[in-house]
Amino acid sequence: MPSQSTSAEFYKMNTGTATAGRVRPRRRTTRKRRSTSKRVTQRFAQINMRVVLIIAAVVVFAFMILVQNFFIARNDQNILALRNDLKTVTEANDSKSGKILKMQDLSELEKKAESYGMVKPGPEQYVYVVVDNPSDTLSGETAQ
């Protein structure tokens, strides 16, 4: 019989012919190993699923933030437009008020009021108020 070497070569003799080959260690698969490998693959599948869910949650969160920023920017533009409109209307109102206050002639003021469609009040539309403290009035006069 030939001696065995470290490379695990062997010789097989079958009906006068000799063949040489390498001996590979034979793996014995047991139920324990199979179930362990299945558990490992299932564990990796669970981990992969968790990673996918975390990534999906991050993407959804980022999308929500982008949508909110879009609406905030659009509302800011609307606010700026409304402020500009308010400023122009306020300036126009102040200029009209200033023009009316500059008019010292009451007859001219009456003509202007009539041009706007205003009418003089009747005697029943006047309301007289008695003021207790004369310093509360602008002119300092008391009503009779």
Secondary structure, DSSP 8 states (H G I E B T S, - for coil): -----TT-EEEEEETTEEEEEE--------HHHHHHHHHHHHHHHHHHHHHHHHHHHHHHHHHHHHHHHHHHHHHHHHHHHHHHHHHHHHHHHHHHHHHHHH---HHHHHHHHHHTT-----GGG------S-GGGSSS-----
